[in-house]
């Protein structure tokens, strides 16, 4: 596979009723990281936001009492070390 990280599973392990009820989770790359380490953030079904490097190493798992639903949308600030995540219930969480 070379220098690329595969973000797509070869097959789904989720039962059909779970895949219909969930929002799709989208990975978002940090465009201009201040420390030049390429990374992306993505929400997970356990109500956390995970941060990974380009080679797949997990750097952090962000969470807290304020997240009461799955953070389906997560985004890095373009040039700062901040992450914002939103849930389907309309809640926005920010980590700096």
MOTA-V268043 format. One record per pair of residues at least 12 apart in sequence whose C-alpha atoms are under 6 Angstrom apart, sorted by the first residue. I is the first residue (numbers start at 1). J is the second residue. D is the distance in whole Angstrom. If there is no record, write none. Layout:
i & j & d
I & J & D
I & J & D
This chain:
i & j & d
25 & 72 & 5
27 & 41 & 6
27 & 42 & 5
28 & 40 & 5
28 & 41 & 5
28 & 75 & 6
30 & 76 & 5
31 & 78 & 6
32 & 78 & 6
32 & 79 & 5
33 & 79 & 6
38 & 53 & 6
38 & 54 & 6
39 & 52 & 5
39 & 53 & 4
39 & 54 & 5
40 & 52 & 5
42 & 74 & 6
43 & 71 & 5
43 & 72 & 6
45 & 70 & 6
47 & 69 & 6
47 & 70 & 5
48 & 62 & 5
48 & 63 & 5
49 & 61 & 6
49 & 62 & 5
69 & 87 & 6
70 & 87 & 6
71 & 85 & 6
71 & 86 & 5
71 & 87 & 4
72 & 87 & 6
73 & 85 & 5
73 & 86 & 5
82 & 95 & 6
82 & 96 & 4
83 & 95 & 5
